[in-house]
């Protein structure tokens, strides 16, 4: 079974990861090397769902 990991990043960190992977991909292309793995990771990052944090939590109200 494949192990999955969840990484929580803010918008700045997301863009940093995206740009770093893209730069690495461009480097591999210039060197004539395969970019298959980097392409897969880039697509996973781009297609990753966005989860917004809930700021306010509902309180339980006990009725008597």
N, C-alpha and C positions, 0 to 999 in steps of 0.2 A: 504494500500500500504506500502510495506517495505521501510524504509528509508535507503539510501545508503550514505556512506561517502568515500571520497578519501583522502588518506594519502600519502604524498610525503616524502620519506626517501632516504637517501644515502645508499651506499653499507654497510657501517659499521652498521648503524641503522637496516637495513634489516636483517643482520646476527645476530645482538643482539636480535631482535624480534623472529627470527627463533629458536635460541638456548634457549631463555627463555621459549617459548611455548613447546619446546621439553622436557626441564627439568621438567616443570610443568606436562606434560603428563606422564613422567617416574615416578614422585612422586605419581600421581594418580594411576598408575598401581601397584606400590609397596603397596599402601594402599588398593588395591582391589576396587577402585571406578571407575565409568564410565568415559571414556575419549571421549565420542561422540562429545561433543561441542568443545573440544580442537582439536580433529581430523579435524573437519570441518574448524576451523579457520586456522589450519596449512595448509590444502589443498588450501584454498583461498589465503593464503600468498604465497605458492609455485607456484600456477598457475597465480598469478597476472601479468598482462602485464608490460613490461618494457617500459617506455617512456623516450626517451633521449631528453634532452633540446637542442634547437637550439641556437647555440652561435651567429651566424651571421643572422641578419634579412635582407631580401631583401628590398631595397629602391625602392619606386615608381619613375619611370622615366616618366616625362611628355613630350610628344612629341608635338611640335607645327608645 
